[in-house]
Amino acid sequence: MNHSPRTVIVTGASSGIGLAIAAAFLKQGDNVVANGRNAERLQQAAVELGKPDNLLTVAGDVADPATGTRLVQAAIERFGRVDVLVNNAGIFNAKPFVDYTPAELDALVDTNLKGFVYPSQAAARHMVERKAGHIINITAAIASQPIQGVPAVLPVLIKGGINHATRALALELAPHNVQVAAVAPGIVDTPMYTADMHGFLNTLQPAGRIATVQEIADAVLYLAGAAFTTGVVLPVDGGMSSGKW
């Protein structure tokens, strides 16, 4: 794809899907502002990415509104603008509903909900002023198609809400030429899962396998380059969200 270098903020870029998304944009020649909560892990990720000149790391907790502001300011100071925000930071906690603790609820709200709101607010202010931009949220296929064998009411509650917020924000920002969309992965091969878990996890997608991080990154790249696609939640889940199987 031929285009002028864009500036892309990726939250949760220290590992897994976020690291793959950062790598994919860097490979295209784009500038990347990579965020992670743990500064040491973020620096390790920068080493894995080769520490190119078009990579800037900014540590900080996305649950803190100051982090969202700092990410956008750092991107503007270093690269001049923000073209794409990828809200990837997230945690997944599957357990019976009655067993969730107040601390677990707070953690899910902090990372999955506030981690969408605060960076998006900061980026939207800038993008509306520029009359251009993309906000892409990483949600979850299970939010559209819950699975009896994987109880996860609180992640479904929050990620499902972000699916609808994606559509609402897309409508709000459409007059300003800002596109808002989401990618809803099924289960993805990340360090969250050990190799001995894959046999069971493969049964949770009709395609019979889990996704690679590159497949999620490819979907993000598509949305980041789509000028007339907004308000969509794109499943990348091997058919998981299509219905009962």
Summary of the structure (lengths in Angstrom):
residues: 245
radius of gyration: 17.1
end to end distance: 36.8
largest distance: 51.0
contacts: 847
relative contact order: 0.14
helix: 49%
strand: 17%
